Amino acid sequence: MKRRLAVLVSCLALGLAPSLLAGGPAYAQTQVAAAKGPCRAVEAEGQPYTVCTVDLTRERVRLFWLGPDGLPYSSLSNLAGRQGPRLSFAMNAGMYDKGQAPVGLYVEEGREMKGVSTANGPGNFHLKPNGIFYVKGDRAGVLDTARYLRTKPNPDFATQSGPMLVIEGKIHPKISEDGPSQKIRNGVGVRDGGKTAIFAISEHPVTFGAFARLFKDTLGCRNALFLDGSVSSLYAPGLGRSDLSRPLGPLVGAVVR
């Protein structure tokens, strides 16, 4: 009973629904470390992650790509320097080409700067269905690309990436339970009718299967999207963290409303 109460306290601190406790061992393995800001340490299946949970009614989730000079921000430290203390967290937000331009849909402040890609090709982006993370007002969403095109949400911000990790409560059909590929990975899911956006990054290389189960089983997201691997990085001032990486393309962060 004491252990169950301890897990309940951890879940509430992270913003997880108490009902998740009924899900079994995966939920009991969730661990939360005290920290300022939206980001916390979480353990799932013995693997450490950092999870940043944003209440969109309190903070604005938005995308960043080009700075005032028309050039990509390129790094989390550059973005943090421009945004200052109002930026509570940030991470890379989708795949990009050699010129640091998004390879799929990119919308910023309601302006579509890159169109939706429905092309076939190699790599994770083209592991269909891929998907789109978007923000409209104080709600966020994750939809597979075909459904996004049917729904036409007219977002304030949007970024396309792939593959989808979780689709309507089910793991992507082409993601094996534990394949051979292990990388540092980051992604995003939504919960609470879109009022909560949940961003996660692995602290060690993990499989696609393990990363998808993190969102589905531990974080309770019915829809989640893979953002990238290898270049995955996080800015979390509440944890005293600002990762270095290769030059980045689109970025996502939370700022005070």
C-alpha positions as CSV (number, residue, x, y, z in Angstrom):
1,M,0.0,0.0,0.0
2,K,2.8,2.4,0.9
3,R,4.5,1.7,-2.5
4,R,1.3,2.3,-4.3
5,L,0.8,5.7,-2.6
6,A,4.4,6.6,-3.5
7,V,3.8,5.8,-7.1
8,L,0.6,7.8,-7.0
9,V,2.5,10.9,-5.7
10,S,5.1,10.5,-8.5
11,C,2.4,10.2,-11.1
12,L,0.6,13.4,-9.9
13,A,3.9,15.3,-9.8
14,L,4.5,14.3,-13.5
15,G,0.9,15.1,-14.5
16,L,0.0,11.5,-15.2
17,A,-3.5,10.4,-14.5
18,P,-3.9,8.3,-11.3
19,S,-5.9,5.8,-13.4
20,L,-2.6,4.8,-15.0
21,L,-1.7,2.9,-11.8
22,A,-4.1,0.2,-12.9
23,G,-1.9,-0.5,-15.9
24,G,0.5,-2.9,-14.0
25,P,4.3,-3.0,-13.7
26,A,5.2,-0.5,-16.4
27,Y,3.5,2.2,-14.4
28,A,5.1,1.1,-11.1
29,Q,8.5,1.5,-12.7
30,T,7.9,5.2,-13.4
31,Q,10.2,7.3,-11.3
32,V,10.2,11.1,-11.0
33,A,13.0,13.3,-9.8
34,A,12.4,16.6,-8.1
35,A,13.1,19.5,-10.5
36,K,12.0,23.0,-11.4
37,G,10.1,23.5,-14.7
38,P,8.2,21.0,-16.8
39,C,11.0,18.3,-17.1
40,R,11.4,15.3,-14.9
41,A,13.4,12.1,-14.9
42,V,11.3,9.0,-15.6
43,E,12.3,5.3,-15.7
44,A,10.4,2.8,-17.8
45,E,11.4,-0.8,-18.4
46,G,14.7,-0.1,-16.7
47,Q,15.6,2.7,-19.1
48,P,16.0,6.4,-18.0
49,Y,14.2,9.2,-19.9
50,T,13.6,12.9,-19.4
51,V,10.0,13.8,-19.9
52,C,8.7,17.4,-20.2
53,T,5.0,17.8,-19.6
54,V,3.4,21.1,-20.7
55,D,0.0,22.4,-19.7
56,L,-1.1,24.4,-22.7
57,T,-3.5,26.4,-20.7
58,R,-0.6,27.8,-18.7
59,E,2.3,27.8,-21.2
60,R,2.4,28.3,-25.0
61,V,4.0,25.5,-27.0
62,R,5.5,26.8,-30.2
63,L,8.0,26.0,-33.0
64,F,11.1,27.9,-34.0
65,W,13.2,27.5,-37.1
66,L,14.5,30.9,-38.5
67,G,15.8,33.7,-36.3
68,P,15.3,37.4,-36.8
69,D,18.3,37.3,-39.2
70,G,16.6,34.7,-41.4
71,L,19.0,32.0,-40.5
72,P,18.2,28.8,-38.6
73,Y,18.6,29.0,-34.9
74,S,20.7,25.9,-35.4
75,S,21.2,25.1,-31.7
76,L,19.3,25.1,-28.4
77,S,21.7,27.5,-26.8
78,N,21.1,30.1,-29.6
79,L,17.4,29.7,-29.1
80,A,17.7,30.1,-25.3
81,G,19.8,33.1,-25.7
82,R,17.2,34.8,-27.9
83,Q,14.2,33.8,-25.8
84,G,15.7,34.3,-22.3
85,P,14.1,33.0,-19.1
86,R,10.6,32.8,-20.6
87,L,11.7,29.6,-22.4
88,S,11.1,26.7,-19.9
89,F,12.3,23.9,-22.2
90,A,13.1,23.2,-25.8
91,M,14.2,20.2,-28.0
92,N,14.7,19.4,-31.7
93,A,11.4,19.1,-33.5
94,G,11.4,17.0,-36.7
95,M,13.6,15.9,-39.5
96,Y,15.5,18.3,-41.8
97,D,17.7,18.4,-44.8
98,K,21.4,19.4,-45.2
99,G,20.4,23.1,-45.3
100,Q,18.5,22.7,-41.9
101,A,15.1,23.1,-43.6
102,P,12.2,20.9,-42.6
103,V,11.7,17.9,-44.9
104,G,7.9,18.0,-44.4
105,L,5.2,20.3,-43.2
106,Y,6.3,23.3,-41.2
107,V,3.9,26.0,-39.9
108,E,4.9,28.9,-37.7
109,E,2.5,31.6,-36.4
110,G,-0.1,30.3,-38.8
111,R,2.1,30.6,-41.9
112,E,2.9,27.5,-43.8
113,M,6.6,27.7,-44.6
114,K,7.0,24.1,-46.0
115,G,4.2,21.9,-47.4
116,V,3.1,18.5,-46.4
117,S,5.1,15.6,-47.8
118,T,3.3,12.5,-48.9
119,A,6.3,11.1,-50.8
120,N,7.7,7.6,-50.4
121,G,11.4,7.1,-49.7
122,P,14.0,5.7,-47.4
123,G,14.6,6.4,-43.7
124,N,12.4,6.9,-40.7
125,F,10.5,9.9,-42.0
126,H,9.0,7.7,-44.8
127,L,8.1,4.8,-42.5
128,K,4.4,5.2,-43.1
129,P,2.3,6.3,-41.5
130,N,4.3,9.3,-40.5
131,G,2.6,12.1,-38.8
132,I,2.3,15.7,-37.7
133,F,2.4,17.5,-34.3
134,Y,0.5,20.7,-34.3
135,V,-0.7,23.4,-31.9
136,K,-3.9,25.5,-32.3
137,G,-4.6,28.0,-29.5
138,D,-4.3,26.1,-26.2
139,R,-4.7,22.7,-27.7
140,A,-2.1,20.4,-29.3
141,G,-2.6,17.3,-31.4
142,V,-0.7,14.4,-33.1
143,L,-2.2,12.9,-36.2
144,D,-1.0,10.6,-38.9
145,T,-0.4,12.6,-42.1
146,A,-3.4,11.2,-44.0
147,R,-5.8,12.0,-41.2
148,Y,-4.3,15.5,-40.8
149,L,-4.9,16.2,-44.4
150,R,-8.6,15.1,-44.0
151,T,-9.1,17.0,-40.8
152,K,-7.4,20.3,-41.9
153,P,-6.9,21.8,-38.4
154,N,-5.5,25.1,-39.7
155,P,-2.8,25.2,-36.9
156,D,-0.8,28.0,-35.5
157,F,2.3,25.7,-35.4
158,A,3.0,22.3,-37.0
159,T,5.9,20.0,-37.8
160,Q,5.9,16.7,-39.8
161,S,8.1,13.8,-38.8
162,G,8.0,10.0,-38.8
163,P,7.2,7.4,-38.0
164,M,4.2,7.7,-35.8
165,L,4.9,5.8,-32.6
166,V,1.4,5.4,-31.3
167,I,-1.8,5.6,-33.4
168,E,-5.1,5.7,-31.6
169,G,-3.8,3.7,-28.7
170,K,-1.9,1.1,-30.8
171,I,1.8,1.0,-31.6
172,H,2.8,1.6,-35.2
173,P,2.3,-1.7,-37.1
174,K,5.8,-1.6,-38.6
175,I,7.6,-1.1,-35.2
176,S,8.9,-4.4,-33.9
177,E,8.7,-5.1,-30.2
178,D,12.5,-4.7,-29.9
179,G,14.4,-4.3,-33.1
180,P,18.2,-4.2,-33.6
181,S,18.4,-0.4,-33.9
182,Q,19.2,1.5,-30.7
183,K,19.6,5.2,-30.6
184,I,19.0,8.2,-28.4
185,R,15.5,9.2,-29.4
186,N,13.0,12.0,-28.8
187,G,9.3,12.4,-29.5
188,V,6.0,14.0,-28.5
189,G,2.6,12.8,-27.5
190,V,-0.6,14.4,-26.3
191,R,-3.1,13.8,-23.6
192,D,-6.2,15.3,-21.8
193,G,-7.9,16.2,-25.0
194,G,-4.9,18.1,-26.3
195,K,-4.5,20.3,-23.2
196,T,-1.3,18.4,-22.3
197,A,1.7,18.0,-24.6
198,I,4.3,15.4,-23.4
199,F,7.9,15.5,-24.8
200,A,10.4,12.8,-24.1
201,I,14.1,12.0,-24.8
202,S,15.9,8.8,-23.9
203,E,19.1,9.1,-21.8
204,H,20.6,6.0,-23.4
205,P,20.1,4.4,-26.8
206,V,16.8,2.6,-27.0
207,T,14.8,0.6,-29.6
208,F,11.8,2.0,-31.4
209,G,9.6,-0.5,-29.6
210,A,10.8,0.6,-26.1
211,F,10.3,4.2,-27.1
212,A,6.8,3.7,-28.4
213,R,5.8,1.7,-25.3
214,L,7.1,4.6,-23.1
215,F,4.4,6.9,-24.7
216,K,1.7,4.3,-24.9
217,D,2.0,2.4,-21.6
218,T,3.9,4.8,-19.2
219,L,2.8,8.2,-20.3
220,G,-0.7,7.3,-21.4
221,C,-0.6,8.9,-24.9
222,R,-3.1,7.6,-27.5
223,N,-1.1,9.3,-30.2
224,A,2.6,10.0,-30.3
225,L,5.2,10.9,-32.9
226,F,8.9,10.2,-33.3
227,L,10.8,13.4,-33.8
228,D,14.4,12.2,-34.4
229,G,17.3,10.1,-33.2
230,S,21.1,10.6,-33.0
231,V,20.7,14.4,-33.0
232,S,18.1,14.3,-30.2
233,S,18.8,17.0,-27.7
234,L,17.2,18.9,-24.8
235,Y,17.3,22.4,-23.2
236,A,15.9,22.2,-19.7
237,P,17.1,25.1,-17.5
238,G,15.3,23.7,-14.5
239,L,17.6,20.7,-14.7
240,G,20.6,22.8,-15.5
241,R,20.8,21.1,-18.9
242,S,21.6,22.4,-22.4
243,D,22.6,19.7,-24.8
244,L,25.1,20.1,-27.6
245,S,24.5,18.5,-31.0
246,R,25.1,18.8,-34.7
247,P,23.4,21.9,-36.3
248,L,19.6,21.5,-35.9
249,G,16.6,22.4,-38.0
250,P,13.1,23.0,-36.4
251,L,12.9,23.3,-32.7
252,V,10.0,23.2,-30.2
253,G,9.7,24.9,-26.9
254,A,7.4,26.2,-24.2
255,V,7.1,29.9,-23.3
256,V,5.1,31.8,-20.7
257,R,1.7,32.9,-22.0
